[in-house]
């Protein structure tokens, strides 16, 4: 990771408890633990919650504990889900701050220190870090996601942070003030828990921060099928939580300007373009007839120019260089982001609206899902 070196002072004697909920996370767990052990601000404790894994997660965690690399291992005999695992770890945590992370997340050495510095402001209850893609060179799909993360997280969240409009602290790596976390009972056990908990904290009047200098890397889906499955889940959850649970389409409500801006970010840049895309294409066909491909081709060239400019600007912001492969796939990035992902998002929104598809989300264990939805049947 080659990132901008800029250290931030942290309040004295602040302590961090790290919670790693792991379901079949054997492949990346030791690497994640190693990155935590190399932090300039060492965590007070590292807690691994083995959430009913069927691979070698339990054995690896126990070996790490015996070697003194982690402090506590909690075992769930059967899978309970990410939120219950994090919440179980929080019951035993002693730090002022809680860092919840995925078992394949790897941090830059100064990440925890930079995240902790955000909590010098007593109004801040949650903070999230910048995320890069570790396996960007594996496949075309991973490379496209790397550019997507650069623009939507590194650049996009940096701007949203300036106006106080961060709406989701990613489950991959987010830090919370422990007393607030415990007082609120932790994230909801249903799907989309990271988004829901962040919005809940905002509703309660707390501030949420994005720390662009705090870097982590994670692995992303390498195949089209796995990518589509992931995005269908993410977008279903966003639709349900934002529009149904929190009613973010309401025009007039008593709220801070920053809360209005975070709602508009979703409505203007996600909801409206997604729902209007089929109608726009149909309108172009009616208006231009046989010349529609020529018109759309011209539009694509314009979109490509804007996209390349944004990629270059985002890369300069974070001092990130690109390989020839990533520069080449940048030529199809508008097709990926502007068409393919919008079609996936449109499917997710439609199925959630018509069939409440998130109720059947396999990300939440079946027995937990049945308990959550029993009162609706």
Residue pairs with C-beta under 8 A, 6 or more apart in sequence:
1 108
1 132
1 215
1 217
2 319
2 320
2 321
3 108
3 213
3 215
3 318
3 319
4 213
4 318
4 319
6 213
7 110
7 113
7 114
8 113
8 114
8 117
8 213
9 117
9 120
10 41
10 113
10 116
10 117
10 120
11 116
11 117
11 119
11 120
14 96
14 97
14 116
14 119
15 43
15 44
15 94
15 95
15 96
15 97
16 41
16 43
16 44
16 95
16 96
16 97
16 98
16 99
16 112
16 116
16 175
17 43
17 44
17 45
17 47
17 89
17 90
17 93
17 94
17 95
17 97
17 98
17 99
17 178
18 36
18 43
18 45
18 46
18 47
18 98
18 99
18 101
19 47
19 49
19 85
19 86
19 89
19 90
19 93
19 98
19 99
19 100
19 101
20 29
20 32
20 33
20 46
20 47
20 48
20 49
20 89
20 101
20 102
20 103
21 49
21 51
21 82
21 85
21 86
21 89
21 100
21 102
21 103
22 29
22 48
22 49
22 50
22 51
22 53
22 57
22 61
22 85
22 103
23 51
23 52
23 53
23 57
23 79
23 82
23 85
24 53
24 54
24 55
24 57
25 53
25 55
25 57
25 102
25 103
25 104
26 53
26 55
26 56
26 57
26 60
27 55
27 104
28 103
28 104
28 105
28 106
28 219
29 48
29 57
29 60
29 61
29 64
29 103
29 104
30 60
30 64
31 104
31 106
32 101
32 102
32 103
32 104
32 105
32 106
33 46
33 64
33 69
33 70
34 69
35 105
35 106
35 107
35 108
35 109
36 43
36 46
36 107
36 112
37 69
38 109
39 107
39 109
39 110
39 111
39 112
39 113
40 109
40 110
40 112
40 113
41 110
41 112
41 113
41 116
43 95
43 99
43 112
44 94
44 95
45 71
45 72
45 93
45 94
45 95
46 69
46 70
46 71
46 72
47 70
47 71
47 72
47 73
47 74
47 89
47 92
47 93
48 61
48 64
48 65
48 70
48 72
48 73
48 74
48 103
49 73
49 74
49 76
49 85
49 86
49 88
49 89
50 57
50 58
50 61
50 73
50 74
50 75
50 76
51 76
51 79
51 80
51 81
51 82
51 84
51 85
52 76
52 77
52 78
52 79
52 80
52 365
53 79
57 103
58 73
58 75
61 70
61 73
62 73
64 70
65 71
65 72
65 73
72 92
74 85
74 88
74 89
74 92
76 84
76 85
76 88
78 365
78 367
79 365
80 88
80 365
80 368
81 189
81 363
81 364
81 365
81 368
82 171
82 187
82 193
82 363
83 186
83 187
83 188
83 189
83 190
83 193
84 189
84 368
86 100
86 186
86 187
87 185
87 186
87 187
87 189
89 100
90 98
90 178
90 181
90 182
90 186
93 178
95 178
96 119
96 177
96 178
97 116
97 119
97 175
97 176
97 177
97 178
98 175
98 176
98 177
98 178
98 181
99 112
99 115
99 173
99 174
99 175
100 171
100 173
100 174
100 175
100 176
101 172
101 173
101 174
101 216
102 171
102 172
102 173
102 218
104 134
104 218
104 219
105 172
105 173
105 216
105 217
105 218
106 134
106 216
106 217
106 218
107 129
107 173
107 214
107 215
107 216
108 214
108 215
108 216
110 213
110 214
111 129
111 173
111 214
111 215
111 216
112 175
112 214
114 129
114 211
114 213
114 214
115 127
115 129
115 175
115 211
115 214
116 175
117 211
118 124
118 127
118 175
118 209
118 211
119 127
119 175
119 177
121 207
121 209
123 206
123 207
124 177
124 206
124 207
124 208
124 209
125 176
125 177
125 180
125 181
125 201
125 204
125 206
125 207
125 208
126 169
126 174
126 175
126 176
126 177
126 197
126 198
126 201
126 206
126 208
126 209
127 169
127 174
127 175
127 208
127 209
127 210
127 211
128 157
128 166
128 168
128 169
128 170
128 173
128 174
128 175
128 208
128 209
128 210
128 211
129 173
129 174
129 175
129 210
129 211
129 214
129 215
129 216
130 153
130 154
130 157
130 210
130 211
130 212
130 213
130 214
130 215
130 216
130 318
131 149
131 153
131 154
131 170
131 172
131 173
131 215
131 216
131 217
131 218
132 146
132 149
132 150
132 154
132 215
132 216
132 217
132 218
132 320
133 142
133 145
133 146
133 149
133 217
133 218
133 219
133 220
134 217
134 218
134 219
135 142
135 219
135 220
135 222
136 142
136 143
136 145
136 146
136 326
137 143
137 323
137 325
138 222
139 222
139 223
140 329
141 220
141 221
141 222
141 223
141 224
141 227
142 220
142 221
142 222
143 325
143 326
143 329
144 329
144 332
144 333
144 336
145 220
145 221
145 227
146 220
146 326
147 311
147 326
147 329
147 330
147 333
148 333
148 336
148 337
148 341
149 220
150 311
150 314
150 315
150 318
150 320
151 310
151 311
151 314
154 212
154 314
154 317
154 318
154 320
155 310
155 313
155 314
155 317
155 318
157 166
157 210
157 212
158 210
158 212
158 317
160 166
160 167
160 210
160 261
160 262
160 265
161 209
161 210
161 212
163 258
163 261
164 207
164 256
164 258
164 261
165 258
165 259
165 261
165 262
165 265
166 198
166 208
166 209
166 210
166 262
167 195
167 198
167 199
167 202
167 208
167 262
167 265
167 266
168 194
168 195
168 198
168 199
169 176
169 194
169 197
169 198
169 208
170 194
171 193
171 194
172 216
172 218
173 216
173 218
174 194
180 201
180 206
184 197
184 200
184 201
184 204
186 197
187 193
187 194
187 196
187 197
188 196
188 197
189 364
189 368
189 372
190 196
190 358
190 364
190 372
191 233
191 236
191 237
191 240
191 358
191 361
191 363
191 364
192 234
192 236
192 237
192 238
192 240
192 241
192 358
195 237
195 238
195 241
195 242
196 241
196 245
198 208
199 241
199 242
199 246
201 208
202 208
202 259
202 262
203 246
212 318
220 227
221 227
221 229
221 230
228 344
231 341
231 344
231 345
231 348
232 344
232 347
232 348
232 351
233 348
233 358
233 361
233 363
234 348
235 344
235 345
235 348
235 349
235 352
236 348
236 349
236 351
236 352
236 357
236 358
236 361
237 358
237 361
238 266
238 270
239 348
239 349
239 352
239 353
240 352
240 356
240 358
242 248
242 263
242 266
243 249
243 271
248 263
248 266
248 267
249 267
270 345
271 349
273 342
274 342
274 345
274 346
274 349
275 346
275 349
277 339
277 342
277 343
277 346
278 346
281 296
284 292
284 295
284 296
285 292
288 294
288 295
300 334
300 335
303 334
303 338
304 331
304 333
304 334
307 330
307 333
307 334
307 337
308 330
311 330
311 333
314 320
315 321
315 322
322 330
348 357
351 357
352 358
359 369
359 372
359 373
359 376
360 369
361 369
364 372
